[in-house]
Amino acid sequence: IFFTYGDVSPRNIMVERIKDSAGARGWRLSDIIDWETAGYYPEYWDYTKSMFEEFRWPRRYNGMTQDVFNEFGDYSEELGVERRAWALGDGI
């Protein structure tokens, strides 16, 4: 069981444009908003919940989400179970 955010999606991740001393531009995470679904859940929770609304986001975002979460483990089996539960109307 881990403390997880529970609502990873582009609409909840705030970034700001930055420029370093050499003039290079980039982005920096500035805030994560919308914490009402945070809590103690299984370690795969953020991944499966972020993929719940994958149809809403561009493929590029979904690919980045998978790349980030792959660093923590392979949760494809858990995602399959969650998708079956959602299809049956039993998803949380």
C-alpha positions, 0 to 999 in steps of 0.5 A: 500500500502506497500513498498515491495521487489517484488522478494523473492527467494533463489537466492536473499537472501544471508546468511553467516555461523556464529559461536557464542562465545559458538561455535554453528554454524548457518546462518545469513542474510547478504544481499538481492540483486536484488531490481529492482522490489521493489516498492509500492504494496499491502501488499500481493505482496511479497507473491504472487510474491514469489510463482509465481516461486514455481515450480523452488524451492524445496518443502522445500523452498516453505513450508518455504516461506508459513510459514514466510508469514503466520505470516503476514496474509492469502493471499491464496485468493490473490494467487488464483487470481494471479494464475488465472491471470497468467494462462490467460496471464494477470499476472504482 
